Amino acid sequence: MLVTFLLLLLVAVVLGIIGAAADGLGYLLAFGVVLFVADVAFAAVASRRVPRRPVR
């Protein structure tokens, strides 16, 4: 789960950097932002589903 989160976060950052740096590729920046928001939402939902074990 954590690997998926970090991989999607890395892809979002790379797409955002490429979209901001390259002329005419603003859609990559927008796609990176959307992917980042979806990744954070996925992590929030997934963390609610994980049962918490009581401390012994």
LINFENJO-V380320 format. One record per backbone hydrogen bond with DSSP energy under -1.0 kcal/mol. NH is the residue of the N-H (numbers start at 1). CO is the residue of the C=O. E is the energy in kcal/mol with one decimal. If there is no record, write none. Layout:
# LINFENJO-V380320
nh	co	e
NH	CO	E
NH	CO	E
This chain:
# LINFENJO-V380320
nh	co	e
5	1	-2.0
6	2	-2.6
7	3	-2.5
8	4	-2.5
9	5	-2.2
10	6	-2.3
11	7	-2.4
12	8	-2.3
13	9	-2.1
14	10	-2.5
15	11	-2.6
16	12	-2.1
17	13	-2.5
18	14	-2.6
19	15	-2.6
20	16	-2.0
21	17	-2.2
22	18	-2.6
25	22	-1.2
28	25	-1.1
30	26	-2.1
31	27	-2.5
32	28	-2.3
33	29	-2.1
34	30	-2.4
35	31	-2.4
36	32	-2.1
37	33	-2.3
38	34	-2.4
39	35	-2.2
40	36	-2.2
41	37	-2.2
42	38	-2.4
43	39	-2.2
44	40	-2.1
45	41	-2.3
46	42	-2.5
47	43	-2.0
48	44	-1.0
49	45	-1.1
